[in-house]
Amino acid sequence: MKILVTGGKGLLGRNIEAQIGKEHSLIFTDIEEWDITDEGQGEEFIRIHRPDAVINLAAYTDVDGCEVEVEKAWRINCEGPSKLARLCERYGVKLLHTSTDYVFDGTKDTPYKEEDEPNPLSVYGRTKLQGEVEVLKINPSALIVRLEWLYGEGGENFITKVVRLAKERGRIEVVDDQKGSPTYAPDVVLPIKKLLEKGLSGIYHVANSGSCTWFQFAKEVFSLLKIDAEVNPITSDRLNRKAKRPSNSVYDCTKLKRDTGISLRSWQDALRAYLINTP
Ligand SMILES: NC(=O)c1ccc[n+]([C@@H]2O[C@H](COP(=O)([O-])OP(=O)(O)OC[C@H]3O[C@@H](n4cnc5c(N)ncnc54)[C@H](OP(=O)(O)O)[C@@H]3O)[C@@H](O)[C@H]2O)c1
């Protein structure tokens, strides 16, 4: 397959090439080459490259920033994907769009299934949810892959941040009232590849298995790295961030397993792999 990737310089884009690139031809773009809010630019790309699929990783992912730059959030997270959906529908190109656990309010006390009622708590969540809705309305054969708590090589992430702060300060505080599944970005690539190869449509939840709070995640990082720092649990209220986050972000990934045979390794095994791969 020839696959065009938008938003390809971000966290997931940096982690995607090694695995899909062996079997499929990938062309990476980011905002400098293809701004997804510019339909004309997108049309030119599709006409020149004639891809079989487009993977949309482009998004405004600064969750607190979205509370301030609301119009920008709607433009990038909702209008952009709608334009992609229209283009892909017009040119017969498969669209795989990525979304988030922040479409949920976190009040469910068991893992979230794809058909569970969304109820976003933030501008980011609302714009991503409406993006999903528009994409599937315009292009019913599109795929929506919902991801969560991603980390991977390149740039700062939760792990590099807590390690840096612990080294600088000797003690850190981490929220203990948000539960999710930390997910190693390279691990979501095989599911993405399989979903595309099988020509599937609709929404899929993809995450490493098991769950923890951010506090428990930090504790596991320090334990594996043998870092002797004091880690204290705090509530989200203490952080006083602009955007509210769901207290439960855990996905039920049985639909992915049923349709592709894939279930991802535990978050602890994935974390070990990341720490071994990262110098
Ligand atoms: N990271 C997570 O924990 C997480 C969790 C759940 C879901 N997701 C979803 O997974 C997908 C990929 O996330 P990520 O973490 O890789 O995001 P990311 O690191 O923020 O990367 C997004 C990329 O899109 C680019 N971009 C922004 N506006 C654009 C536009 N108008 N046209 C084209 N490119 C544009 C960004 O460029 P600039 O940096 O220059 O803005 C950036 O390179 C997104 O759909 C996100 O909502 C991520």
The ligand as an SDF file (V2000), in Angstrom:
LIG
                    3D

 48 52  0  0  0  0  0  0  0  0999 V2000
    0.0760   11.6490   22.6570 N   0  0  0  0  0  0  0  0  0  0  0  0
   -0.9380   11.0590   23.2960 C   0  0  0  0  0  0  0  0  0  0  0  0
   -0.8360   10.6820   24.4790 O   0  0  0  0  0  0  0  0  0  0  0  0
   -2.2320   10.7980   22.5730 C   0  0  0  0  0  0  0  0  0  0  0  0
   -3.2600   10.2040   23.3010 C   0  0  0  0  0  0  0  0  0  0  0  0
   -4.4690    9.9460   22.6590 C   0  0  0  0  0  0  0  0  0  0  0  0
   -4.6360   10.2770   21.3320 C   0  0  0  0  0  0  0  0  0  0  0  0
   -3.6330   10.8740   20.6500 N   0  0  0  0  0  0  0  0  0  0  0  0
   -3.8820   11.2210   19.2390 C   0  0  0  0  0  0  0  0  0  0  0  0
   -2.8940   10.5770   18.4460 O   0  0  0  0  0  0  0  0  0  0  0  0
   -2.5830   11.3870   17.3020 C   0  0  0  0  0  0  0  0  0  0  0  0
   -1.0880   11.6470   17.2400 C   0  0  0  0  0  0  0  0  0  0  0  0
   -0.7100   12.2480   18.4570 O   0  0  0  0  0  0  0  0  0  0  0  0
    0.7870   12.6860   18.7720 P   0  0  0  0  0  0  0  0  0  0  0  0
    0.9930   12.5120   20.2180 O   0  0  0  0  0  0  0  0  0  0  0  0
    1.7340   12.0770   17.7720 O   0  0  0  0  0  0  0  0  0  0  0  0
    0.6510   14.2670   18.4910 O   0  0  0  0  0  0  0  0  0  0  0  0
    1.8050   15.3520   18.3450 P   0  0  0  0  0  0  0  0  0  0  0  0
    3.0940   14.8400   18.8580 O   0  0  0  0  0  0  0  0  0  0  0  0
    1.2690   16.6240   18.9000 O   0  0  0  0  0  0  0  0  0  0  0  0
    1.9300   15.4820   16.7600 O   0  0  0  0  0  0  0  0  0  0  0  0
    0.9500   16.0910   15.9790 C   0  0  0  0  0  0  0  0  0  0  0  0
    1.6340   16.6540   14.7610 C   0  0  0  0  0  0  0  0  0  0  0  0
    0.6350   17.3010   13.9670 O   0  0  0  0  0  0  0  0  0  0  0  0
    1.1820   18.5340   13.5320 C   0  0  0  0  0  0  0  0  0  0  0  0
    0.1010   19.4590   13.1660 N   0  0  0  0  0  0  0  0  0  0  0  0
   -0.5440   20.3580   13.9490 C   0  0  0  0  0  0  0  0  0  0  0  0
   -1.4450   21.0290   13.2120 N   0  0  0  0  0  0  0  0  0  0  0  0
   -1.3820   20.5350   11.9580 C   0  0  0  0  0  0  0  0  0  0  0  0
   -2.0540   20.8440   10.7510 C   0  0  0  0  0  0  0  0  0  0  0  0
   -2.9930   21.7910   10.6880 N   0  0  0  0  0  0  0  0  0  0  0  0
   -1.7320   20.1320    9.6390 N   0  0  0  0  0  0  0  0  0  0  0  0
   -0.7720   19.1920    9.6750 C   0  0  0  0  0  0  0  0  0  0  0  0
   -0.0760   18.8690   10.7770 N   0  0  0  0  0  0  0  0  0  0  0  0
   -0.3870   19.5390   11.9200 C   0  0  0  0  0  0  0  0  0  0  0  0
    1.9840   19.0070   14.7110 C   0  0  0  0  0  0  0  0  0  0  0  0
    2.8740   20.0370   14.3450 O   0  0  0  0  0  0  0  0  0  0  0  0
    3.2730   21.1380   15.4490 P   0  0  0  0  0  0  0  0  0  0  0  0
    3.9860   20.3930   16.5320 O   0  0  0  0  0  0  0  0  0  0  0  0
    4.1260   22.0710   14.6710 O   0  0  0  0  0  0  0  0  0  0  0  0
    1.9830   21.7290   15.9320 O   0  0  0  0  0  0  0  0  0  0  0  0
    2.6910   17.7050   15.1000 C   0  0  0  0  0  0  0  0  0  0  0  0
    3.8560   17.4790   14.3520 O   0  0  0  0  0  0  0  0  0  0  0  0
   -3.4470   12.6470   17.4550 C   0  0  0  0  0  0  0  0  0  0  0  0
   -4.6380   12.4730   16.7310 O   0  0  0  0  0  0  0  0  0  0  0  0
   -3.7640   12.6870   18.9440 C   0  0  0  0  0  0  0  0  0  0  0  0
   -4.9770   13.3800   19.1990 O   0  0  0  0  0  0  0  0  0  0  0  0
   -2.4260   11.1430   21.2370 C   0  0  0  0  0  0  0  0  0  0  0  0
  1  2  1  0
  2  3  2  0
  2  4  1  0
  4  5  1  0
  4 48  2  0
  5  6  2  0
  6  7  1  0
  7  8  2  0
  8  9  1  0
  8 48  1  0
  9 10  1  0
  9 46  1  0
 10 11  1  0
 11 12  1  0
 11 44  1  0
 12 13  1  0
 13 14  1  0
 14 15  2  0
 14 16  1  0
 14 17  1  0
 17 18  1  0
 18 19  2  0
 18 20  1  0
 18 21  1  0
 21 22  1  0
 22 23  1  0
 23 24  1  0
 23 42  1  0
 24 25  1  0
 25 26  1  0
 25 36  1  0
 26 27  1  0
 26 35  1  0
 27 28  2  0
 28 29  1  0
 29 30  1  0
 29 35  2  0
 30 31  1  0
 30 32  2  0
 32 33  1  0
 33 34  2  0
 34 35  1  0
 36 37  1  0
 36 42  1  0
 37 38  1  0
 38 39  2  0
 38 40  1  0
 38 41  1  0
 42 43  1  0
 44 45  1  0
 44 46  1  0
 46 47  1  0
M  CHG  2   8   1  16  -1
M  END
$$$$
